[in-house]
Amino acid sequence: MGLVKKEFLNYMKKFDDCPFEMEIEGERNLIGTGDPAFSVIFHKTPSMADLTASTSVALGEAYMDGSIEIKGDLYETLLLFLRQLERFSMDHKKMRKILDTSKSKKNQKKEVSSHYDLGNDFYRLWLDSTMSYSCGYFHNSEDTLYQAQQNKVDYILKKLCLKKDMNLLDIGCGWGFLLIEAAKKYGIRGTGITLSSEQYSEFQERIRKENLEDRLEVRLMDYRDLPDYGRAFDRVVSVGMIEHVGRGNYEEFIQCVKSIMKPGGLFLLHYISALKEYPGDAWIKKYIFPGGVIPSLREILHIAGEEQFYTIDVESLRRHYNKTLLCWYRNFLDHRKETTAMFDERFARMWELYLCACAAAFMNGIVDLHQILFTNGINNELPMTRWY
């Protein structure tokens, strides 16, 4: 065995909690003890420099390039392997350009667009017909993805305790399904803001098709422009958006929300959370969500309290997101040929790795999903129980 392969094998031996077989350029090796739970073929040996700079980037790029081949189910393999994520290497100094990007309005719009403006036709391939790109809510194991997304929106709207003609703001409104449902079922007046041109155009078209022009509007707007918007809202919701704000900007985000809320108003924040603060995964930030950072639950609750937001309810939907991602993954595989035609094979491998790795991360508790319900100051008019 050559020196490079030997160094690589020695490096991989630390991931021995779950035994697996590793074939390196034709030579088979067992990592750990016992029967191998999965097998990985390395057609090309990653460099030690790349692995120590970021294990995640090195292995992720190797998979994207086809240098890694998984024998068996990709999700099941990652579910076992990522339980040892704390043993991955990351040199923050070498990864600084990826981990610490600019939080300027211009750059954050560019980062958001790089993901959400891949094209509505692409997202239609594997999302459900609601075009909801966030965690669903499964009442039971038989629920379809569509039902889970409908359940999620219904659940959020009930938590917001809506009444006819209330003003509802959706920060990071996506393709608009939540606001459309709120307008149709509760008679609210809603505004959605997004940085994605593709989402903006699609939401506008949906408003026209539903004849809701007198009830809903969508704007291309940064959350930092809300204090100058000149309107006050009874309710605010934000689903899967604060992950793009960046650590250091959470306080400003909460302040901007408060600036447009009526006293006693409700604010529901639905977001991917973490147990503790960390800079994020380098591969995800390089290829999937540039600039994305997952806030910890405790830092959001602390900042909200400092701004006189009272926490009414906190709920974890972690396993619901695991199930949602696996539904997306199955849909993606069903339309993989179309994705490859739109982009290329490397992109398709990148996307299947993203969906499976995220599903495994939720199941392993590496990340969580929380819905937090706040009131802007004291509100003694709400029901005293979990009315939803």
ChimeraX attribute file (.defattr): number of C-alpha atoms within 10 A of each C-alpha:
attribute: neighborCount
match mode: 1-to-1
recipient: residues
	/A:1	8
	/A:2	6
	/A:3	8
	/A:4	12
	/A:5	18
	/A:6	13
	/A:7	14
	/A:8	16
	/A:9	18
	/A:10	10
	/A:11	13
	/A:12	16
	/A:13	14
	/A:14	13
	/A:15	18
	/A:16	14
	/A:17	14
	/A:18	17
	/A:19	20
	/A:20	23
	/A:21	18
	/A:22	21
	/A:23	18
	/A:24	20
	/A:25	13
	/A:26	11
	/A:27	11
	/A:28	13
	/A:29	14
	/A:30	17
	/A:31	21
	/A:32	17
	/A:33	11
	/A:34	10
	/A:35	12
	/A:36	14
	/A:37	14
	/A:38	20
	/A:39	19
	/A:40	17
	/A:41	19
	/A:42	20
	/A:43	15
	/A:44	14
	/A:45	18
	/A:46	19
	/A:47	13
	/A:48	16
	/A:49	10
	/A:50	16
	/A:51	20
	/A:52	17
	/A:53	19
	/A:54	22
	/A:55	23
	/A:56	20
	/A:57	23
	/A:58	19
	/A:59	18
	/A:60	21
	/A:61	19
	/A:62	18
	/A:63	18
	/A:64	19
	/A:65	15
	/A:66	15
	/A:67	17
	/A:68	21
	/A:69	17
	/A:70	16
	/A:71	12
	/A:72	12
	/A:73	11
	/A:74	16
	/A:75	19
	/A:76	15
	/A:77	20
	/A:78	19
	/A:79	19
	/A:80	17
	/A:81	20
	/A:82	17
	/A:83	18
	/A:84	15
	/A:85	13
	/A:86	8
	/A:87	12
	/A:88	16
	/A:89	15
	/A:90	18
	/A:91	14
	/A:92	15
	/A:93	10
	/A:94	12
	/A:95	16
	/A:96	11
	/A:97	13
	/A:98	19
	/A:99	22
	/A:100	18
	/A:101	16
	/A:102	13
	/A:103	17
	/A:104	9
	/A:105	15
	/A:106	10
	/A:107	14
	/A:108	21
	/A:109	18
	/A:110	16
	/A:111	24
	/A:112	20
	/A:113	20
	/A:114	15
	/A:115	14
	/A:116	19
	/A:117	17
	/A:118	14
	/A:119	14
	/A:120	15
	/A:121	11
	/A:122	17
	/A:123	17
	/A:124	13
	/A:125	19
	/A:126	21
	/A:127	20
	/A:128	19
	/A:129	12
	/A:130	16
	/A:131	20
	/A:132	23
	/A:133	19
	/A:134	20
	/A:135	25
	/A:136	26
	/A:137	24
	/A:138	23
	/A:139	12
	/A:140	8
	/A:141	8
	/A:142	9
	/A:143	13
	/A:144	15
	/A:145	25
	/A:146	18
	/A:147	16
	/A:148	23
	/A:149	26
	/A:150	19
	/A:151	17
	/A:152	21
	/A:153	19
	/A:154	18
	/A:155	13
	/A:156	20
	/A:157	20
	/A:158	14
	/A:159	19
	/A:160	21
	/A:161	14
	/A:162	19
	/A:163	13
	/A:164	12
	/A:165	14
	/A:166	16
	/A:167	22
	/A:168	26
	/A:169	27
	/A:170	23
	/A:171	24
	/A:172	24
	/A:173	27
	/A:174	28
	/A:175	26
	/A:176	27
	/A:177	19
	/A:178	24
	/A:179	29
	/A:180	22
	/A:181	16
	/A:182	24
	/A:183	20
	/A:184	12
	/A:185	14
	/A:186	17
	/A:187	17
	/A:188	22
	/A:189	22
	/A:190	25
	/A:191	20
	/A:192	26
	/A:193	23
	/A:194	25
	/A:195	25
	/A:196	25
	/A:197	17
	/A:198	18
	/A:199	25
	/A:200	22
	/A:201	15
	/A:202	15
	/A:203	24
	/A:204	18
	/A:205	13
	/A:206	17
	/A:207	20
	/A:208	12
	/A:209	10
	/A:210	10
	/A:211	11
	/A:212	17
	/A:213	13
	/A:214	11
	/A:215	19
	/A:216	24
	/A:217	19
	/A:218	23
	/A:219	17
	/A:220	15
	/A:221	18
	/A:222	16
	/A:223	20
	/A:224	15
	/A:225	10
	/A:226	20
	/A:227	15
	/A:228	10
	/A:229	12
	/A:230	8
	/A:231	12
	/A:232	19
	/A:233	22
	/A:234	21
	/A:235	25
	/A:236	26
	/A:237	24
	/A:238	20
	/A:239	22
	/A:240	19
	/A:241	21
	/A:242	24
	/A:243	18
	/A:244	22
	/A:245	19
	/A:246	20
	/A:247	21
	/A:248	9
	/A:249	14
	/A:250	19
	/A:251	17
	/A:252	14
	/A:253	19
	/A:254	18
	/A:255	18
	/A:256	17
	/A:257	22
	/A:258	25
	/A:259	17
	/A:260	21
	/A:261	22
	/A:262	18
	/A:263	15
	/A:264	19
	/A:265	21
	/A:266	28
	/A:267	29
	/A:268	24
	/A:269	22
	/A:270	24
	/A:271	25
	/A:272	27
	/A:273	25
	/A:274	21
	/A:275	15
	/A:276	13
	/A:277	15
	/A:278	12
	/A:279	16
	/A:280	17
	/A:281	19
	/A:282	26
	/A:283	22
	/A:284	22
	/A:285	20
	/A:286	16
	/A:287	18
	/A:288	16
	/A:289	20
	/A:290	24
	/A:291	27
	/A:292	26
	/A:293	24
	/A:294	24
	/A:295	26
	/A:296	20
	/A:297	20
	/A:298	14
	/A:299	17
	/A:300	17
	/A:301	16
	/A:302	12
	/A:303	17
	/A:304	22
	/A:305	15
	/A:306	13
	/A:307	14
	/A:308	14
	/A:309	23
	/A:310	20
	/A:311	17
	/A:312	14
	/A:313	13
	/A:314	15
	/A:315	11
	/A:316	16
	/A:317	19
	/A:318	22
	/A:319	20
	/A:320	21
	/A:321	24
	/A:322	23
	/A:323	21
	/A:324	23
	/A:325	25
	/A:326	18
	/A:327	19
	/A:328	21
	/A:329	23
	/A:330	14
	/A:331	16
	/A:332	22
	/A:333	15
	/A:334	13
	/A:335	14
	/A:336	20
	/A:337	14
	/A:338	15
	/A:339	21
	/A:340	14
	/A:341	10
	/A:342	15
	/A:343	13
	/A:344	12
	/A:345	17
	/A:346	14
	/A:347	16
	/A:348	21
	/A:349	18
	/A:350	18
	/A:351	19
	/A:352	20
	/A:353	20
	/A:354	19
	/A:355	21
	/A:356	22
	/A:357	22
	/A:358	22
	/A:359	28
	/A:360	26
	/A:361	21
	/A:362	22
	/A:363	19
	/A:364	18
	/A:365	14
	/A:366	18
	/A:367	21
	/A:368	24
	/A:369	24
	/A:370	19
	/A:371	20
	/A:372	20
	/A:373	21
	/A:374	26
	/A:375	25
	/A:376	23
	/A:377	18
	/A:378	13
	/A:379	14
	/A:380	9
	/A:381	7
	/A:382	12
	/A:383	9
	/A:384	7
	/A:385	6
	/A:386	9
	/A:387	9
	/A:388	12
